[in-house]
């Protein structure tokens, strides 16, 4: 009786381990695809922003200033960029969250070091010696 119970227990444990390994592999692959998609959307927004800037610079030229078609094209490009940022913001900022946190921490450390060095400069001339 205990041999039969032990066999089923080992079988259940083995199936659980295999299922966990397969789920880990699947989740890892899905996250890799999600990160690639996030990077691609960020690249797309960068390209559209660059295109919009170029289009605005052309619209400012004397030959094209006030052209209704270019003005509508600039407005359409701006709407397209804002729509992509709004609709895909969940996917877009997945990989950037950690980067912003690291930058903010680094900036805080630099600001603290700058304050300390400024304090040393401000008090350097006002200290009196006991000698």
C-alpha positions as CSV (number, residue, x, y, z in Angstrom):
1,X,0.0,0.0,0.0
2,X,2.8,2.5,0.9
3,X,4.7,1.6,-2.3
4,X,1.6,2.5,-4.4
5,X,1.1,5.7,-2.5
6,X,4.8,6.6,-2.9
7,X,4.7,5.9,-6.6
8,X,1.7,8.3,-7.1
9,X,3.4,10.9,-5.0
10,X,6.6,10.8,-6.9
11,X,4.6,10.9,-10.2
12,X,2.7,14.0,-9.1
13,X,5.9,15.7,-7.9
14,X,7.6,14.9,-11.2
15,X,4.6,16.2,-13.2
16,X,4.6,19.4,-11.1
17,X,8.3,20.0,-11.6
18,X,7.9,19.5,-15.4
19,X,4.9,21.8,-15.5
20,X,6.7,24.5,-13.6
21,X,9.7,24.3,-15.9
22,X,7.5,24.6,-19.0
23,X,5.6,27.5,-17.5
24,X,8.8,29.3,-16.6
25,X,10.1,28.8,-20.2
26,X,6.8,30.0,-21.7
27,X,6.6,33.1,-19.5
28,X,10.3,33.9,-20.3
29,X,9.6,33.7,-24.1
30,X,6.4,35.8,-23.7
31,X,8.3,38.5,-21.8
32,X,11.1,38.5,-24.4
33,X,8.5,39.1,-27.1
34,X,6.8,41.8,-25.0
35,X,10.1,43.6,-24.4
36,X,10.9,43.5,-28.2
37,X,7.5,44.9,-28.9
38,X,8.1,47.7,-26.4
39,X,11.4,48.6,-27.9
40,X,9.9,48.6,-31.4
41,X,7.1,50.9,-30.4
42,X,9.6,53.2,-28.8
43,X,11.6,53.2,-32.0
44,X,8.5,53.9,-34.0
45,X,7.7,56.9,-31.8
46,X,11.2,58.2,-32.2
47,X,11.0,57.9,-35.9
48,X,7.6,59.7,-36.0
49,X,8.9,62.4,-33.8
50,X,11.9,62.9,-36.0
51,X,9.6,63.0,-39.1
52,X,7.3,65.5,-37.4
53,X,10.3,67.8,-36.6
54,X,11.5,67.5,-40.2
55,X,8.0,68.3,-41.5
56,X,7.7,71.3,-39.2
57,X,11.1,72.6,-40.4
58,X,9.9,72.3,-44.0
59,X,6.7,74.0,-43.2
60,X,8.7,77.0,-41.7
61,X,10.5,77.5,-45.0
62,X,9.6,80.6,-47.0
63,X,8.4,78.5,-50.0
64,X,6.0,76.4,-48.0
65,X,5.0,78.7,-45.1
66,X,1.3,78.8,-44.7
67,X,0.6,75.9,-47.0
68,X,-2.6,74.3,-45.9
69,X,-1.6,70.7,-46.9
70,X,1.6,70.8,-44.9
71,X,-0.2,72.3,-42.0
72,X,-2.7,69.5,-42.0
73,X,0.1,67.0,-42.4
74,X,1.9,68.4,-39.4
75,X,-1.4,68.2,-37.3
76,X,-2.1,64.7,-38.5
77,X,1.5,63.6,-37.6
78,X,1.1,65.1,-34.1
79,X,-2.3,63.3,-33.7
80,X,-0.7,60.0,-34.8
81,X,2.1,60.3,-32.3
82,X,-0.2,61.2,-29.4
83,X,-2.6,58.3,-30.4
84,X,0.3,55.8,-30.4
85,X,1.6,57.0,-27.1
86,X,-1.9,56.8,-25.5
87,X,-2.9,53.5,-26.9
88,X,0.3,51.7,-26.4
89,X,1.6,53.4,-23.3
90,X,1.3,50.2,-21.3
91,X,3.6,48.3,-23.6
92,X,5.8,51.3,-24.5
93,X,7.0,52.1,-21.0
94,X,7.6,48.5,-19.7
95,X,11.3,48.6,-20.3
96,X,11.8,52.2,-19.4
97,X,10.6,52.1,-15.8
98,X,13.8,50.8,-14.4
99,X,15.9,53.2,-16.4
100,X,14.0,56.2,-15.0
101,X,14.4,55.0,-11.5
102,X,18.2,54.6,-11.9
103,X,18.5,58.0,-13.4
104,X,16.5,59.6,-10.6
105,X,18.6,57.9,-8.0
106,X,21.8,59.0,-9.8
107,X,20.5,62.6,-10.0
108,X,19.7,62.6,-6.3
109,X,23.2,61.4,-5.4
110,X,24.7,64.1,-7.7
111,X,22.5,66.8,-6.2
112,X,23.5,65.7,-2.6
113,X,27.2,65.7,-3.5
114,X,26.8,69.2,-5.1
115,X,25.1,70.5,-2.0
116,X,27.9,69.2,0.2
117,X,30.5,70.7,-2.0
118,X,28.6,74.0,-2.1
119,X,28.3,74.0,1.7
120,X,32.1,73.5,1.9
121,X,32.6,76.5,-0.4
122,X,30.2,78.8,1.5
123,X,31.7,78.0,4.9
124,X,35.3,77.9,3.9
125,X,36.0,81.6,4.4
126,X,33.9,82.1,7.5
127,X,35.5,79.5,9.7
128,X,37.9,80.9,12.4
129,X,41.0,79.1,13.6
130,X,41.7,78.7,17.2
131,X,45.4,79.4,16.8
